[in-house]
């Protein structure tokens, strides 16, 4: 009963975190012709930092209660894990190239098309959302909170099931219409989940995610 209540509580927190992330996204959708004043920029930055700090604090609090995987253990940085993050980024790039080879160059997912449409009319501050804010929030939710909620105990079955299911939920949120692109997002989400469980630290899946989104902006 206690484990079931913990699962429900963590699931509720995930939903609230996703809502907070959606609200933060709205702050960055500013028309290109609208000038961002220093005060406006400061308010956006403060709200963003507070939301990310709150999400990460909750994530660490969950780990303080149950952390069989030893996630987020110090030291946080190492050369080997940085290489894993870059390797994950290249795997995602390879998956995208293979997808383009299979379906053709003139194909764009609804999610990507929507982002490009907004980006063409939005203030450059929107790029900060794509490259920095989105990877941090999405990795906390889809990797950190997801594993804390559904796969709190480390074992081989949990690792495989966690990677696959985390990748699928990530894909479903990016392609709710279940088009052919869901397979590409599924691969991307699964690679990021693999990065998280391999490095045992969100910083590396965030890094790989940032690199991927940066390529989409450039």
N, C-alpha and C positions, 0 to 999 in steps of 0.2 A: 504493500500500500504506500509506504514512504517513497519507494522508487517511482511509483506511478505519479504521485503528487509532484515529485521533483521534475519528472518529465513534462507534466502539464505546465508547471511553473516556468521551466526553461523555454518551452514552446511559446508561451505567452510573451516572454521577454524577447524572443526572436521576432515575433510579430510586431511588438512595440518598436524594436530597433529598426525594422524594415520601414515602418511608418515614419520614424524620425529621419531616416535616410532619405525617404521620398520628399519630406518637407525641406530638407537641406538642398536637395537637387533643385527645387523651385527657386531658391535664392540665386542660383547661378544662371538662370534663364532670363537674361537682361537684353533688351533690344540693342543692336549694334550702335544705333544713333544716340542711345542714352549714355551719358557720361557717368562713370563711376566716381563719385566724390570720395575723398579720404574717409569721411564718416561712414558712408555707405559701405565702402570696402572693409572698414574696421568692424562694422556690425556683422557683415557676412563672415569674416574671419573668426570673430568671437563665437558666433553661433556654431560654426563648423567645428571649431576646436572643442567646444563644450560637448557637442553631440558625440564626436569621436572619442573624447576622453571618457564620457559616460559609458559608451558602448564597450570600450576596452577595459574600463574598471569593472563592469559587470562580468565580462569574459574572465578576467583574472579572479574575481570573487567566486565564480563557478569552479574554477580550477582549484581554489583554496579549499573547496568542500569535497571535490572528487577529481583526482588527476592521475589516473592509473597510467597514462601515456607519458607522464613527466613533460607535458607541454610547457613552453615558456620558461624553461630552466636556464639559469645563467651558466656560462657566458652566452650572450645572445648572438654574437657574431663570430664567424670563423670562415677562413678561406674556402674550405671544402663545401660548406653549405651555400656560400655565394656562387660557387661553380654549379651547384645543383640548381639554384634559382635561374642562372643563365641557361643551363641545359634545358630546363623546363620551358623557358621562353623560346628557345630554338625549336623544341618539339612542337609547340603551339604554332610557330611560323611554318614548320614543315606540314602540319596538318592543314593549315590554311592553303598552302600551295597545292597540296594534293586535292583539296576540295575544289579549288579553281580549275585544276586540270580535268577533274571529273565532270564538273557542271558548266564550265566555261567562264570567261572573264567578266561577262556582263551580267553578273548575278549579285544581288545585294539583299541581305536579310531585311525584314521590316524594321527590326531594331536599329540596324546600322543606317538604313535609309532615313529613319526618324531623327537619329542623332545628327546626320549630315545636313538634314533640312534645318534643324535648330541651329546648328553650328554656322550655317551660311548666313543666318539673320541675327545671330546673337553676338553680344560683346565677347571679346577674347577671353574674358574671365571664365567663360564656359569651358575652355580647354583645361583649366585648372581642375574643374569637376571631373572631367574625363580621365585625366592623367594621374591625379593625386587623390582626390576625395573618394571617387568611386572605387578604386582598387582597395583602399583602406577599409571603407565601410563594408564592401561586399565580402572581403576576406574574413573580417570579424564575424559577419553573419553566416555566410555560406560554408565557411571552414571552421572557425573557432567555435561559435555558438552551436553550430550544427553537430559537431562531434561531441561537444559537452552534453548535448541534449539526447542524441540518439545512439551514440557509440562511446560511452564514458569509459569502458573497459577495453584495454588493448589485448588483441589476439589477432591471429591471421585472418579469421573470418570477418571480424569487425573492420580490419584494415581494408580488405577487398570490398566488402559491402559498403563501407563508409565512403571510399573513393568513388565508387560507381554511383551511389545514391546522391552524394553531395554534388557530383558532376551533373546528374540529371536534374536535380532541383534548380541548380544554377542555370542550366539550359532552358528549363521550362519557364523560368522568370524572364529570360531574354528572348524566348520564342514561344509565347503561349499559344500561338496558332498551330503549333506542331508541324511546321514546314520542314523541308529537307535540311534547313539550317540548324535544326535542333541537334543533329548529329555532330556538327562542328562545335557548337557551344558545349555539348556534352563532353566531347574530347577535351576542350579547353578547361572546363570545370574539373574534370577528372585529373588532368595533369596538375592543376593547381592544388587539388586535394592531395595528390600523391606528394607534391612538394612539401605540403604542410606536415603530413604524417612522417615523411622521411627526415626532414630537418627538425621536427618537433617545435617549430617556431613560426608564428604567423608572418614575421618580417620577411621571410624568404618567398612565400607565396604572394605577398603584397608586392615585393620587388619584381617578380616575374609578371604579375598582372599589370603593374605600372609600365613595364617595358613594352608589353603587348599593346596597351592602350596608347602609348606614345607613338608607336608605329602607325596607329590608325589616325592620329592627329597630324602627323608630318606629311 
